[in-house]
Amino acid sequence: MADADAGLHVRTFSEFVAGRSVALQRFAYLITGDVEDARDVVQDALAGLYPRWERVVRRGDPEAYLRRSIVNAHVSRWRSSGRESAWDPAWLEKPAPDMAARLLDARLAIQLCAELPPRQRAAVVLRFYEDRSYPEIGSICGCSAGAARVLVHRALAALRDRLPQEPDHD
């Protein structure tokens, strides 16, 4: 009977991974800003979830557990890396064709978010990309809803400060 239960356990976890891994990869990419780092943190989070699968499922939402693991893993990597950014802002100085305005805006948003501390970046991604509530953000980031609101507020203030200033037009 234990072998049958183990098969069910693996199959259920496998189905979850097959169904949610693409969304988790996207989330991780928005948090880390790097495809390889995103793959690494998702893999680490899934590896950490596997032995706890049944307990996490009984307690609630395994995806929320994974998202929190992804955010925590990125924060840890960011701290241990000396907080250096791999982003190169040189592309901002190159002129873009007129039809590329949307792409430039997206790149600017990614660049600006990449300069945020990881928890602030996670809060912004969760709030504006995933349309999560502050209590959900707090749960994923390991803080209260009020602290999540503060993270988003401080991130937006930092983003506003970093936006390129356009000359005033009369």
C-alpha positions in Angstrom: 0.0 0.0 0.0 2.9 2.4 0.7 4.1 2.0 -2.9 0.7 2.9 -4.2 0.6 6.0 -2.0 4.1 7.0 -3.1 3.0 6.7 -6.8 0.0 8.9 -6.1 2.2 11.4 -4.3 4.6 11.6 -7.2 1.9 11.8 -9.8 0.1 14.6 -8.0 3.2 16.6 -7.6 4.2 15.9 -11.2 0.8 17.1 -12.4 1.2 20.3 -10.4 4.6 20.9 -11.9 3.5 20.2 -15.4 0.5 22.5 -15.1 2.1 25.4 -13.3 5.8 25.5 -14.2 5.5 27.9 -17.1 3.7 30.5 -15.0 6.2 30.0 -12.2 9.1 30.5 -14.7 7.5 33.8 -15.9 7.0 34.9 -12.3 10.6 34.1 -11.4 11.9 35.8 -14.5 10.1 39.0 -13.5 11.6 38.7 -10.0 15.2 37.9 -11.0 15.5 39.6 -14.4 17.5 36.7 -15.8 16.3 33.5 -17.5 18.9 31.3 -16.0 18.4 32.6 -12.5 14.7 32.2 -12.9 15.2 28.5 -13.9 17.5 28.0 -10.9 15.2 29.5 -8.3 12.2 27.7 -9.6 14.1 24.4 -9.6 15.3 25.1 -6.1 11.8 25.9 -4.9 10.3 22.8 -6.5 13.1 20.7 -5.0 12.3 22.2 -1.6 8.5 21.6 -2.0 8.7 18.0 -3.1 9.4 16.4 0.3 6.8 18.7 1.9 4.2 18.3 -0.8 1.4 16.6 1.2 1.8 18.9 4.2 1.8 22.0 2.0 -1.3 20.8 0.1 -3.1 20.1 3.4 -2.3 23.6 4.6 -3.4 25.4 1.5 -2.1 26.8 -1.7 1.2 25.1 -2.9 1.6 27.8 -5.5 1.7 30.5 -2.9 4.3 28.4 -1.0 6.4 28.2 -4.2 6.1 31.9 -5.0 7.3 32.7 -1.5 10.2 30.3 -1.9 11.1 31.9 -5.2 11.1 35.4 -3.7 13.2 34.1 -0.7 15.7 32.3 -2.9 16.2 35.4 -5.0 16.6 37.6 -2.0 19.2 35.2 -0.6 21.1 35.1 -4.0 20.9 38.9 -4.2 22.4 39.3 -0.7 25.2 36.8 -1.3 26.1 38.3 -4.7 27.0 41.7 -3.2 23.8 43.3 -4.6 25.4 43.9 -7.9 23.1 44.3 -10.9 23.8 42.5 -14.2 21.7 44.9 -16.1 23.4 47.2 -18.6 21.7 50.6 -19.0 23.7 51.5 -22.1 20.8 50.5 -24.3 18.9 53.5 -22.9 21.3 55.9 -24.7 20.7 54.3 -28.1 18.0 55.9 -30.2 15.0 53.7 -30.9 12.8 53.7 -34.0 9.5 55.4 -33.6 7.6 52.1 -33.8 9.6 50.7 -30.9 8.1 53.1 -28.3 6.2 50.3 -26.6 9.2 48.0 -26.5 11.3 50.9 -25.1 8.8 51.5 -22.4 8.8 47.8 -21.5 12.6 47.7 -21.4 12.7 50.8 -19.3 10.2 49.3 -16.9 12.3 46.1 -16.6 15.5 48.1 -16.2 14.0 50.3 -13.5 12.5 47.3 -11.6 15.8 45.4 -11.9 17.4 48.2 -9.8 14.9 47.7 -6.9 15.7 45.5 -4.0 14.3 42.0 -4.5 11.4 42.2 -2.1 10.3 45.5 -3.5 10.6 44.1 -7.0 8.6 41.0 -6.0 5.9 43.2 -4.5 5.6 45.3 -7.6 5.4 42.3 -9.9 2.8 40.6 -7.6 0.7 43.8 -7.4 0.8 45.1 -11.0 1.7 42.0 -13.2 -0.3 39.4 -11.2 -2.9 41.8 -9.8 -2.5 40.3 -6.3 -4.0 41.9 -3.2 -1.8 43.3 -0.4 -2.7 40.3 1.9 -1.6 37.9 -0.9 1.6 39.9 -1.5 2.3 39.9 2.3 1.8 36.1 2.4 4.1 35.5 -0.5 6.8 38.0 0.7 6.6 36.8 4.3 5.2 40.0 5.8 1.9 41.6 6.8 -0.5 43.2 4.3 0.5 46.6 5.7 4.2 45.9 5.2 3.4 44.7 1.6 1.7 48.0 1.0 4.8 49.8 2.2 7.0 47.7 0.0 4.9 48.7 -3.1 4.8 52.3 -2.0 8.5 52.6 -1.5 9.2 50.7 -4.8 6.9 53.1 -6.7 8.6 56.1 -5.1 12.0 54.8 -6.1 10.7 54.1 -9.7 9.4 57.6 -9.9 12.7 59.0 -8.8 14.6 57.0 -11.4 12.3 57.8 -14.4 14.1 59.9 -17.0 12.9 63.5 -16.7 11.4 65.0 -19.8 11.8 68.7 -20.5 8.7 70.8 -19.7 6.6 71.6 -22.8 4.6 74.8 -22.9 
